[in-house]
Amino acid sequence: NESDHLDAVFVALADPTRRAILARLIEGEASVTELAAPFEMSQPAISKHIKMLERAGLVAPPPGERCDLVDRPVGERVETVEQRGLGGVALDEVGLLLQHD
């Protein structure tokens, strides 16, 4: 269901740590250790954040030990929302911005 998917995306993006993980993955794939480096939290805690991003369909489950974005353009749109903020933008417009092509 499209509404459920959009809800999962917004829940995933509500956390600044998950947004920072996505911003890092825009640069390219990374290991969980690399993703955890800038944060003062354990790898299991980072792994929970990554799982939330996976459930939202934003991050591909790591085939080995490396994570990557499912869809690089979605990651770039998330970065745009992060940079511009949501001031004055209708939620429907934000939903359209984050939709898969």
N, C-alpha and C positions, 0 to 999 in steps of 0.2 A: 504494500500500500504506500503510495507516494507521500501521504501525510505522515505516516509512521516513520518513513525514511527521513523526511525533513525534520521531524521532531528529534530523531537520533543525532542528526547533524548539528542541530542547535544545542543539544545537551553536550555533545562532544566539544563544541566550540565555546561553550560557556566558561571553560576553565583556561586561565592564562598559561598554565604549563602545557596543556594539549595544543594550544595555539602556537606556543614556542616550538614544540616538537614538529608541528606541521611546517613552520617557517624554516626550520633546519632541514627538513626533508625536501623542501623546494630546491635546495642546493644539490641534492642527490641522496642516494641511499646511505644509511648509517647503521651501525650496530647499536644494540641496546646500551652498551657501555658508552659509546659516543654520544648517544642521546641523553644519557643520565649525567654526563660530565658537568654541564652548567648548573645543575640543580643540587640542592642539599637534601637529597632523598635517596633511598635505597634503589637498587635495580628492580626488586620486586614491585616497588611503588611506581617506578617508571613503566614497568611492564603492564601494570593495571591501566595506566593512562593510554598506552599503546593499544591495549585490548578495546578500550572505549572507542578509540579512533577506528579500529578495525570494524567494530560493530556498526559504526556510522558509515562504513564504506569509504573512508578517506585514506586509510593506510592498508596496504596489502599485508597479509600475514607473512612473516619472514619465512622464506623457503629454507633458509639456513639460519644464519644469525644476523642477517641484515634486513632492515625495514626500508620500505619505499612507499611513495604515494601510489594510490590506485590510479589516479588521473591527474597528471601534472597541471592541466588547466584549472581543475578544481582547487588545487593547492594555491595556485596563483590568485584565484578569485578570493580565497580565504585571506590571503595576504593583503589584497586590496581592501577588503572589509576591515581588517585589523588596522591598516594605515589610515583609512579615511574615517573610520568610525561609522556609526549608524545614525548620526544626527539628521533628523528630518526625513529619513528614508522609510518608506512604508515596508512593513514586514513582507508583503507579497513581492516587492522589488528585491529584497534581500534573498528571498527564496529563489527567485529567478536567477539572481547572480550566482547562487551556489548550485543550481541544477546542473546535472551532467549534460554535456552536448549530445 
